[in-house]
Amino acid sequence: MACCHSEKKTNSSSLPVPRLLRSALLLLLLLVLSPSAFAVTYNVSADGDGIDLYEAMDLAEAGDTVNLQNGTYDSALVSIRDGEFGSPITVAGGPGAIIKGSSSSRSVFITHSFITLKGFSVEGKIGSNDTDQASWVNKCVYVEGPGANSSAVLDGFVMEDMVVQNCGGECVRLKDSVVNAQVTGNTISNCGVHDYMFNSEDKNGEGVYIGTSSTQWTNGEDTCNGNVVSRNLISTSGNECVDIKEGSSGNVIEDNFCSDQLDAESGCYDSRGDGNTFRYNVGSECTGAGVRLGGWEVDGHQYGVNNSVYGNDFYAVGVGALKVLVGEQGDICGNTCEEGSCSLTGDDESERRDRRRLRGGAGRAS
C-alpha cells in the first residue's frame, strides 16, 4: 500500500516559504520598523541661520542626529528625551563646533538614556575677566541619572572624540545611577579652575568623576556601575584624571594618558569604590600617587576594596606609584615605573588629616 502522504495533493499557493526567504523578509520588516529607518538629521548653525540647538534637541527622537556646524554656541546642550538601545539620539560635530553654555552652570546637561555625543568641543571659559571665577562654567559635561530614589537608571551614554577644557569644577561627571556609559577617545584639560587657580581650600577638579562621595549621599549609595573610560588624553591641572566614588563598581579605566594632577593626597587615578579596574593606563607628572585605592567605611561596609590595577606605566608621580589604604584588593601586578619597581605606600598622616576633615562634614561639591 502506498503511503497516504504520497497521494496527497498540495496547492502550490500554500507551499512553505524557503527558510532563506523568510529570514530576508523578517530582516526587512525589522529594518522598516526600526527607528533608524526613519532617522532624521537636523543641521544646526550657531549664527541663527536655520534651526537652533534647543529646537533641534526638542525635535530629535531615537535614531536621529543633531549635526552641529562650526561656530560657537552660547546656549547649553540639554537632552530632552531618551534614545533607544541601538538607536541613540546623536549630537555630532567637528572640533570647530564649540558649546559654551554661557547662561548655564552646565555646558552640557544629559538626563536621558542612549544619548551619544561625538566630535565637537565644550569650552568652559565663558567670560573674559580672568580674575572672576564666574568666567568659567562650573560643570562642562554633566550626566545625571534618576538617583537612589528610583529603580531606573541612565543607560548607554556615549561620549567620544571630543575636546573638553577650561572647566570651573569637574570636566566630566557621571552621577546618580549612570550605567554602561562609554567615555572614549576624548581630550580633556584644565579642570577645577575654581579651586586650583583661585586657591580654594576645596579640591574639586576631576577629569572624569564617577558617582558621589559617601559624605554627600542623601538616600544611599550612588551606583554608577559598568562604565568604561578609555583612550582619553587627560591633563587636569586640578585633581584626579579619573575618580570613582564609594558605591560605584564594575567600572573599567583603560588605555588613558593622565598628567598634571595636583593633589598630593590623591593620585592620577583614584577608586573609593569597590571592584573597579585600572589597566594599561599611563600616569605622568602627578603630584599624588599613580593610583590611589581606598574609601570610607559606611554603615559597617569598608569601601574601596577588590579593585584591580595592572599593566599601567607611571612616570614622575609624587607619592609612589600605588597608594593602597585598605586591604582586600584584586589583582595588582605588572605595573612599571621609571625607576624600576613600583613603590607601594599605605596610610600616612596627611591621609588621616584628610579623613578627619571629611568626617567633620567638609567635602567636595557635587
Sine and cosine of phi, psi and omega as CSV:
sin_phi,cos_phi,sin_psi,cos_psi,sin_omega,cos_omega
0.00,0.00,0.72,-0.70,0.00,-1.00
-0.95,0.30,0.47,-0.88,0.05,-1.00
-0.90,0.43,0.71,-0.70,-0.04,-1.00
-0.88,0.47,-0.51,0.86,-0.02,-1.00
-0.92,0.39,-0.47,0.88,-0.02,-1.00
-0.95,0.32,-0.34,0.94,-0.03,-1.00
-1.00,-0.09,-0.11,0.99,-0.06,-1.00
-0.98,0.20,0.79,-0.61,0.04,-1.00
-1.00,0.05,0.62,-0.78,-0.03,-1.00
-0.89,-0.46,0.77,-0.64,0.08,-1.00
-0.94,0.34,0.82,-0.57,-0.08,-1.00
-0.87,0.49,-0.41,0.91,-0.02,-1.00
-0.96,0.29,-0.23,0.97,-0.01,-1.00
-0.96,-0.30,0.24,0.97,0.04,-1.00
-0.87,0.49,0.61,-0.79,0.01,-1.00
-0.90,0.43,0.60,-0.80,0.04,-1.00
-0.95,0.30,0.77,-0.64,0.03,-1.00
-0.79,0.61,0.54,-0.84,-0.09,-1.00
-0.86,0.51,-0.67,0.75,-0.03,-1.00
-0.89,0.45,-0.65,0.76,0.00,-1.00
-0.92,0.39,-0.64,0.77,0.03,-1.00
-0.88,0.48,-0.66,0.75,0.01,-1.00
-0.89,0.45,-0.65,0.76,0.01,-1.00
-0.91,0.42,-0.65,0.76,0.02,-1.00
-0.91,0.41,-0.63,0.77,0.02,-1.00
-0.91,0.42,-0.68,0.74,0.02,-1.00
-0.89,0.46,-0.67,0.74,0.02,-1.00
-0.88,0.47,-0.66,0.75,0.02,-1.00
-0.89,0.46,-0.68,0.73,0.01,-1.00
-0.90,0.45,-0.63,0.78,0.02,-1.00
-0.91,0.41,-0.63,0.77,0.00,-1.00
-0.92,0.40,-0.63,0.77,-0.05,-1.00
-0.99,0.14,-0.27,0.96,-0.03,-1.00
-0.93,0.37,0.63,-0.78,0.06,-1.00
-0.84,0.55,-0.54,0.84,-0.04,-1.00
-0.91,0.40,-0.35,0.94,0.03,-1.00
-0.92,0.39,-0.40,0.92,0.00,-1.00
-0.91,-0.41,0.39,0.92,-0.10,-0.99
-0.89,0.46,0.62,-0.79,-0.01,-1.00
-0.86,-0.51,0.62,-0.79,0.13,-0.99
-0.95,-0.30,0.83,-0.56,0.03,-1.00
-0.97,-0.24,0.91,-0.42,0.01,-1.00
-1.00,0.02,0.84,-0.54,-0.10,-0.99
-0.91,-0.42,0.67,-0.74,0.07,-1.00
-0.87,-0.49,0.43,-0.91,-0.02,-1.00
-1.00,0.06,-0.21,0.98,-0.11,-0.99
-0.99,-0.14,0.16,0.99,0.04,-1.00
1.00,0.04,0.02,1.00,0.03,-1.00
-1.00,0.06,0.98,-0.22,-0.07,-1.00
0.98,-0.18,-0.31,-0.95,-0.04,-1.00
-0.97,0.24,0.48,-0.88,0.00,-1.00
-1.00,-0.05,0.05,-1.00,-0.11,-0.99
-0.90,0.44,-0.71,0.71,-0.02,-1.00
-0.88,0.47,-0.69,0.72,-0.02,-1.00
-0.89,0.45,-0.66,0.75,0.01,-1.00
-0.90,0.44,-0.68,0.73,0.03,-1.00
-0.91,0.42,-0.55,0.83,0.02,-1.00
-0.94,0.35,-0.52,0.85,-0.02,-1.00
-1.00,0.09,-0.52,0.85,-0.16,-0.99
-0.91,0.42,0.71,-0.70,0.07,-1.00
-0.82,-0.57,0.01,-1.00,-0.06,-1.00
-0.78,0.63,0.77,-0.64,0.01,-1.00
1.00,-0.04,-0.25,0.97,-0.04,-1.00
-0.99,0.14,0.32,-0.95,0.04,-1.00
-0.81,-0.59,0.74,-0.68,0.17,-0.99
-0.98,-0.19,0.92,-0.38,-0.08,-1.00
-0.99,-0.16,0.90,-0.43,-0.02,-1.00
-1.00,0.03,0.90,-0.44,0.11,-0.99
-0.97,0.24,0.34,-0.94,-0.03,-1.00
-0.85,0.53,0.59,-0.81,-0.02,-1.00
0.59,-0.81,0.13,-0.99,0.00,-1.00
-0.97,-0.23,0.84,-0.54,-0.03,-1.00
-0.98,-0.19,0.91,-0.41,-0.04,-1.00
-0.98,0.17,-0.32,0.95,0.03,-1.00
-1.00,0.07,0.48,-0.88,0.03,-1.00
-0.95,0.31,0.44,-0.90,0.12,-0.99
-1.00,-0.06,0.90,-0.43,-0.09,-1.00
-0.80,-0.60,0.77,-0.63,0.03,-1.00
-0.95,0.31,0.49,-0.87,-0.03,-1.00
-0.91,-0.42,-0.62,0.78,-0.05,-1.00
-0.51,-0.86,0.22,-0.98,0.03,-1.00
-0.96,0.29,0.53,-0.85,0.35,-0.94
-1.00,0.09,-0.33,-0.94,0.04,-1.00
-0.74,-0.67,0.38,-0.92,0.07,-1.00
-0.85,0.52,0.82,-0.58,-0.04,-1.00
1.00,0.09,-0.24,0.97,0.02,-1.00
-0.65,-0.76,0.93,0.37,-0.03,-1.00
-0.95,0.31,0.27,-0.96,0.28,-0.96
-1.00,0.08,0.85,-0.53,-0.10,-1.00
-0.94,-0.34,0.74,-0.67,0.15,-0.99
-0.92,-0.40,0.89,-0.46,-0.14,-0.99
-0.74,-0.68,0.43,-0.90,0.07,-1.00
-0.05,-1.00,0.05,-1.00,0.07,-1.00
-1.00,-0.04,0.08,-1.00,0.00,-1.00
-0.85,0.52,-0.40,0.92,0.01,-1.00
-0.98,0.18,-0.09,1.00,0.13,-0.99
-1.00,-0.04,0.93,-0.36,-0.22,-0.98
-0.87,-0.48,0.88,-0.48,0.09,-1.00
-1.00,-0.01,0.82,-0.57,0.06,-1.00
-0.94,-0.33,-0.65,0.76,-0.02,-1.00
0.88,0.47,0.77,0.63,-0.16,-0.99
-0.89,0.46,-0.43,0.91,-0.05,-1.00
-0.98,-0.20,0.28,0.96,-0.08,-1.00
-0.75,-0.66,0.39,-0.92,0.11,-0.99
-0.99,0.13,-0.12,0.99,0.00,-1.00
-0.71,-0.71,0.86,-0.51,-0.03,-1.00
-0.92,0.38,-0.68,0.73,0.04,-1.00
-0.80,-0.60,0.81,-0.58,-0.08,-1.00
-0.77,-0.63,0.95,-0.32,-0.07,-1.00
-0.92,-0.39,0.84,-0.55,0.02,-1.00
-0.79,-0.62,0.30,0.95,-0.05,-1.00
-0.76,-0.65,0.42,-0.91,-0.02,-1.00
-0.99,0.17,0.39,-0.92,0.09,-1.00
0.82,0.57,0.82,0.58,0.13,-0.99
-0.92,-0.39,0.75,-0.66,0.03,-1.00
-0.90,-0.43,0.78,-0.62,0.11,-0.99
-0.93,-0.36,0.74,-0.67,-0.14,-0.99
-0.55,-0.84,0.84,-0.55,0.31,-0.95
1.00,0.03,-0.37,0.93,-0.11,-0.99
-1.00,-0.02,-0.04,-1.00,-0.06,-1.00
-0.91,-0.41,0.50,-0.87,0.13,-0.99
-0.83,-0.55,0.88,-0.48,-0.06,-1.00
-0.93,-0.36,0.89,-0.45,-0.05,-1.00
-1.00,0.08,-0.19,0.98,0.03,-1.00
-0.99,0.13,0.96,-0.27,-0.12,-0.99
-0.94,-0.34,-0.17,0.99,0.01,-1.00
-0.82,-0.57,0.15,-0.99,-0.06,-1.00
-0.97,-0.23,-0.17,0.99,-0.04,-1.00
-1.00,0.01,0.96,-0.28,-0.07,-1.00
-0.96,0.28,-0.11,0.99,0.05,-1.00
-0.98,-0.18,0.06,1.00,-0.04,-1.00
-0.90,-0.43,0.87,-0.50,0.00,-1.00
-0.85,0.52,-0.46,0.89,-0.02,-1.00
-0.92,0.40,-0.15,0.99,0.05,-1.00
-0.97,0.26,-0.11,0.99,0.03,-1.00
-0.84,-0.54,0.79,-0.61,0.04,-1.00
-0.89,0.45,0.53,-0.85,-0.10,-1.00
-0.94,0.35,-0.78,0.63,-0.01,-1.00
-0.84,-0.54,0.74,-0.68,-0.01,-1.00
-1.00,0.08,-0.86,0.51,0.05,-1.00
-0.85,-0.52,0.90,-0.43,-0.13,-0.99
-0.83,-0.55,0.91,-0.42,-0.04,-1.00
-0.91,-0.41,0.92,-0.39,-0.15,-0.99
-0.81,-0.58,0.88,-0.48,0.04,-1.00
-1.00,0.08,-0.19,-0.98,-0.07,-1.00
-0.96,0.26,-0.34,0.94,0.08,-1.00
1.00,0.06,-0.04,-1.00,-0.12,-0.99
-0.94,0.35,-0.29,0.96,0.01,-1.00
-0.97,0.24,-0.12,0.99,-0.06,-1.00
-0.79,-0.61,0.47,-0.88,0.10,-1.00
-1.00,0.09,-0.13,0.99,-0.01,-1.00
-0.98,0.19,0.23,-0.97,0.05,-1.00
-0.70,-0.71,0.26,-0.97,0.21,-0.98
-0.99,-0.16,0.91,-0.42,-0.18,-0.98
-0.92,-0.40,0.55,-0.84,0.27,-0.96
0.95,0.30,0.45,0.89,0.10,-1.00
-0.94,0.33,0.69,-0.73,0.03,-1.00
-0.77,-0.64,0.72,-0.69,0.06,-1.00
-0.70,-0.71,0.91,-0.41,-0.10,-1.00
-0.62,-0.78,0.56,-0.83,0.12,-0.99
0.84,0.54,0.61,0.79,-0.01,-1.00
-0.95,-0.30,0.25,-0.97,0.14,-0.99
-0.90,-0.44,0.83,-0.56,0.03,-1.00
-0.78,-0.63,0.81,-0.58,-0.12,-0.99
-0.44,-0.90,0.38,-0.92,0.16,-0.99
0.88,0.47,0.87,0.49,-0.08,-1.00
-0.94,-0.35,0.64,-0.77,0.00,-1.00
-0.89,0.45,-0.66,0.75,0.03,-1.00
-0.87,-0.49,-0.82,-0.57,0.02,-1.00
-0.93,0.36,0.60,-0.80,0.12,-0.99
-0.97,0.24,-0.70,0.71,0.03,-1.00
-0.72,-0.70,0.76,-0.65,0.01,-1.00
-0.78,-0.63,0.78,-0.62,0.17,-0.99
-0.93,-0.36,0.87,-0.50,-0.17,-0.99
-0.63,-0.78,0.55,-0.84,0.16,-0.99
0.90,0.44,0.94,0.35,0.13,-0.99
0.91,0.42,0.74,0.68,0.18,-0.98
-1.00,0.00,0.83,-0.55,-0.07,-1.00
-0.78,-0.63,0.45,-0.89,0.10,-0.99
0.84,0.54,0.52,0.85,0.07,-1.00
-0.99,0.16,0.42,-0.91,0.10,-1.00
-0.79,-0.61,0.88,-0.48,0.06,-1.00
-0.90,-0.44,0.98,-0.22,-0.23,-0.97
-0.60,-0.80,0.67,-0.74,0.13,-0.99
0.96,0.29,0.37,0.93,-0.06,-1.00
-0.99,-0.13,0.37,-0.93,0.14,-0.99
-0.93,-0.36,0.90,-0.44,-0.14,-0.99
-0.82,-0.57,0.80,-0.60,-0.07,-1.00
-0.48,-0.88,0.41,-0.91,0.11,-0.99
0.84,0.54,0.93,0.36,0.02,-1.00
-0.97,-0.25,0.41,-0.91,0.08,-1.00
0.97,0.26,0.53,0.85,-0.02,-1.00
-0.86,0.52,-0.64,0.77,-0.05,-1.00
-0.86,0.51,-0.66,0.75,-0.06,-1.00
-1.00,0.00,-0.60,0.80,-0.13,-0.99
-1.00,-0.03,-0.65,0.76,0.02,-1.00
-0.98,0.22,-0.53,0.85,-0.02,-1.00
-0.99,-0.15,0.18,0.98,0.15,-0.99
0.83,0.56,0.71,0.71,0.11,-0.99
-0.95,0.31,0.30,-0.95,0.06,-1.00
-0.98,0.22,-0.25,0.97,0.02,-1.00
-0.99,0.11,0.12,-0.99,-0.10,-0.99
-0.73,-0.68,0.63,0.78,-0.01,-1.00
-0.99,0.13,0.77,-0.64,-0.02,-1.00
0.31,-0.95,0.71,0.71,-0.02,-1.00
-0.99,0.15,0.49,-0.87,0.15,-0.99
-0.94,0.33,-0.83,0.56,0.10,-1.00
-0.77,-0.64,0.87,-0.50,-0.06,-1.00
-0.91,-0.41,0.86,-0.51,-0.07,-1.00
-0.91,-0.41,0.85,-0.52,0.06,-1.00
1.00,-0.05,-0.36,-0.93,-0.03,-1.00
-0.61,-0.79,0.70,-0.72,0.04,-1.00
-0.85,0.52,0.62,-0.78,0.01,-1.00
-0.88,0.48,-0.38,0.93,0.03,-1.00
-0.95,0.32,-0.17,0.99,-0.03,-1.00
-0.89,-0.45,0.08,1.00,0.02,-1.00
-0.91,0.41,0.63,-0.77,0.09,-1.00
-0.91,-0.41,-0.35,0.94,-0.01,-1.00
-0.50,-0.87,0.79,0.61,0.01,-1.00
1.00,-0.05,0.02,-1.00,-0.14,-0.99
-0.94,0.34,0.45,-0.89,0.05,-1.00
-1.00,-0.09,0.96,-0.30,-0.11,-0.99
-0.99,-0.10,0.99,0.16,0.14,-0.99
-1.00,-0.03,0.99,-0.13,-0.21,-0.98
-0.87,-0.49,0.47,-0.88,0.16,-0.99
0.94,0.34,0.42,0.91,0.02,-1.00
-1.00,-0.02,0.48,-0.88,-0.01,-1.00
-0.86,-0.51,0.80,-0.59,0.09,-1.00
-0.88,-0.47,0.93,-0.36,-0.17,-0.99
-0.59,-0.81,0.52,-0.86,0.14,-0.99
0.83,0.56,0.55,0.84,0.05,-1.00
-0.99,-0.14,0.52,-0.85,0.13,-0.99
-0.97,-0.26,0.94,-0.34,-0.15,-0.99
-0.83,-0.56,0.83,-0.56,0.08,-1.00
-0.73,-0.68,0.99,-0.16,-0.23,-0.97
-0.98,0.19,-0.55,0.83,-0.24,-0.97
0.78,0.62,0.46,0.89,-0.03,-1.00
-0.52,-0.85,-0.87,-0.49,-0.04,-1.00
-0.96,-0.27,-0.52,-0.85,-0.20,-0.98
-0.83,0.55,0.57,-0.82,0.13,-0.99
-0.93,0.37,-0.64,0.76,0.13,-0.99
-0.68,-0.73,0.79,-0.62,-0.03,-1.00
-0.77,-0.64,0.83,-0.55,-0.01,-1.00
-0.91,-0.42,0.80,-0.60,-0.11,-0.99
-1.00,-0.08,0.18,-0.98,0.03,-1.00
-0.81,0.59,0.65,-0.76,0.03,-1.00
1.00,-0.06,-0.29,0.96,0.00,-1.00
-0.98,-0.19,0.78,-0.62,-0.13,-0.99
-0.61,-0.80,0.22,-0.98,0.05,-1.00
0.94,0.34,0.30,0.95,0.03,-1.00
-1.00,0.04,0.59,-0.81,-0.02,-1.00
-0.89,-0.46,0.85,-0.53,0.01,-1.00
-0.91,-0.41,0.94,-0.34,-0.15,-0.99
-0.58,-0.82,0.54,-0.84,0.13,-0.99
0.87,0.50,0.53,0.85,0.06,-1.00
-0.99,-0.15,0.40,-0.92,0.14,-0.99
-0.90,-0.44,0.87,-0.49,-0.05,-1.00
-0.89,-0.45,0.67,-0.74,0.08,-1.00
-0.49,-0.87,0.29,-0.96,0.17,-0.99
0.89,0.45,0.69,0.72,0.12,-0.99
-1.00,0.00,0.67,-0.74,-0.25,-0.97
-0.90,-0.44,0.01,1.00,-0.04,-1.00
-0.99,-0.14,0.93,-0.38,-0.04,-1.00
-0.91,0.42,-0.36,0.93,-0.05,-1.00
-1.00,0.01,-0.01,1.00,0.03,-1.00
-0.82,-0.57,-0.74,-0.67,-0.04,-1.00
-0.19,-0.98,0.04,-1.00,0.10,-1.00
-0.83,0.56,-0.71,0.70,0.02,-1.00
-0.79,-0.62,0.52,-0.85,-0.09,-1.00
-0.56,-0.83,0.68,-0.73,0.16,-0.99
-0.76,-0.65,0.89,-0.45,0.20,-0.98
-0.99,-0.16,-0.08,1.00,0.06,-1.00
-1.00,-0.07,-0.02,-1.00,-0.05,-1.00
-0.96,-0.27,0.54,-0.84,0.21,-0.98
0.91,0.42,0.56,0.83,0.07,-1.00
-0.98,-0.19,0.40,-0.92,-0.09,-1.00
-0.84,-0.54,0.76,-0.65,0.11,-0.99
-0.88,-0.47,0.91,-0.40,-0.06,-1.00
-0.59,-0.81,0.59,-0.81,0.11,-0.99
0.86,0.50,0.46,0.89,0.06,-1.00
-1.00,-0.08,0.27,-0.96,0.16,-0.99
-0.88,-0.48,0.71,-0.70,0.13,-0.99
-0.84,-0.54,0.80,-0.59,-0.09,-1.00
-0.61,-0.79,0.63,-0.77,0.06,-1.00
0.82,0.57,0.73,0.68,0.07,-1.00
-0.97,-0.24,0.71,-0.71,0.01,-1.00
-0.94,0.35,-0.56,0.83,0.04,-1.00
-1.00,0.03,-0.45,-0.89,0.00,-1.00
-0.98,0.18,0.14,-0.99,0.13,-0.99
-0.93,0.37,-0.82,0.57,0.10,-1.00
-0.74,-0.68,0.75,-0.67,0.06,-1.00
-0.93,-0.37,0.75,-0.66,-0.01,-1.00
-0.83,-0.56,0.72,-0.69,0.07,-1.00
0.66,-0.75,0.75,-0.66,0.02,-1.00
-0.81,-0.59,-0.18,-0.98,0.00,-1.00
-0.99,0.16,0.34,-0.94,0.17,-0.98
-1.00,-0.06,0.83,-0.56,-0.05,-1.00
-0.78,-0.62,0.84,-0.54,0.02,-1.00
0.77,0.63,0.67,0.75,0.06,-1.00
1.00,0.09,-0.07,1.00,0.03,-1.00
-0.98,-0.21,0.82,-0.57,0.06,-1.00
-1.00,0.06,0.92,-0.39,0.01,-1.00
-1.00,0.07,0.34,-0.94,0.03,-1.00
1.00,-0.06,0.42,0.91,-0.04,-1.00
-0.93,-0.37,0.20,-0.98,0.09,-1.00
0.87,0.50,0.50,0.86,0.11,-0.99
-1.00,0.01,0.51,-0.86,0.02,-1.00
-0.90,-0.43,0.68,-0.74,-0.01,-1.00
-0.70,-0.71,0.95,-0.30,-0.03,-1.00
-0.49,-0.87,0.49,-0.87,0.07,-1.00
0.94,0.34,0.36,0.93,-0.01,-1.00
-0.99,-0.11,0.40,-0.92,0.05,-1.00
-0.87,-0.50,0.73,-0.68,-0.05,-1.00
-0.82,-0.58,0.69,-0.72,0.01,-1.00
-0.70,-0.71,0.78,-0.63,0.09,-1.00
0.79,0.61,0.79,0.62,0.13,-0.99
-0.99,-0.13,0.60,-0.80,-0.24,-0.97
-1.00,0.09,-0.45,0.89,-0.13,-0.99
-0.82,-0.58,0.70,0.72,-0.01,-1.00
0.99,0.12,0.43,-0.90,-0.03,-1.00
-0.93,0.38,-0.65,0.76,-0.09,-1.00
-0.78,-0.63,0.82,-0.57,0.04,-1.00
-0.89,-0.46,0.97,-0.24,-0.09,-1.00
-0.94,-0.35,0.92,-0.39,-0.13,-0.99
-0.98,-0.18,-0.24,0.97,0.07,-1.00
-0.70,-0.71,0.43,-0.90,-0.04,-1.00
-0.99,0.12,-0.26,-0.97,0.05,-1.00
0.84,0.55,0.79,0.61,0.07,-1.00
-1.00,-0.05,0.19,-0.98,0.05,-1.00
-1.00,0.09,-0.60,-0.80,-0.02,-1.00
-0.95,0.31,0.85,-0.53,0.13,-0.99
-0.81,-0.59,0.99,-0.17,-0.13,-0.99
-0.26,-0.96,0.29,-0.96,0.13,-0.99
0.93,0.37,0.33,0.94,0.06,-1.00
-1.00,-0.01,0.55,-0.84,-0.01,-1.00
-0.84,-0.54,0.48,-0.88,-0.02,-1.00
-0.71,-0.71,0.39,-0.92,-0.08,-1.00
-0.90,0.44,-0.47,0.88,-0.01,-1.00
-1.00,-0.02,0.12,0.99,-0.01,-1.00
0.94,-0.33,-0.91,-0.42,-0.02,-1.00
-0.94,0.35,0.59,-0.81,-0.04,-1.00
-0.99,0.11,0.77,-0.64,0.00,-1.00
-0.98,0.22,0.50,-0.86,0.00,-1.00
-0.83,-0.55,0.84,-0.54,0.02,-1.00
-0.89,-0.45,0.33,-0.94,0.02,-1.00
-0.85,-0.52,-0.56,-0.83,-0.04,-1.00
-0.91,0.42,0.52,-0.85,0.09,-1.00
-0.56,-0.83,0.07,-1.00,-0.11,-0.99
-0.90,0.43,-0.60,0.80,0.00,-1.00
-0.90,0.43,-0.61,0.79,0.04,-1.00
-0.92,0.38,-0.62,0.79,0.03,-1.00
-0.91,0.42,-0.61,0.79,0.07,-1.00
-0.89,0.45,-0.66,0.75,0.01,-1.00
-0.89,0.46,-0.66,0.75,0.02,-1.00
-0.90,0.44,-0.67,0.74,0.01,-1.00
-0.90,0.44,-0.63,0.77,0.00,-1.00
-0.89,0.46,-0.72,0.70,-0.02,-1.00
-0.94,0.35,-0.61,0.79,0.04,-1.00
-0.90,0.43,-0.39,0.92,0.03,-1.00
-0.99,0.17,-0.02,1.00,0.12,-0.99
0.91,-0.41,-0.24,0.97,0.02,-1.00
-0.98,0.19,0.52,-0.85,0.03,-1.00
-0.20,-0.98,0.09,-1.00,-0.01,-1.00
-0.96,0.28,0.55,-0.83,0.05,-1.00
-0.94,0.35,0.52,-0.85,0.00,-1.00
-0.98,0.20,0.00,0.00,0.00,0.00
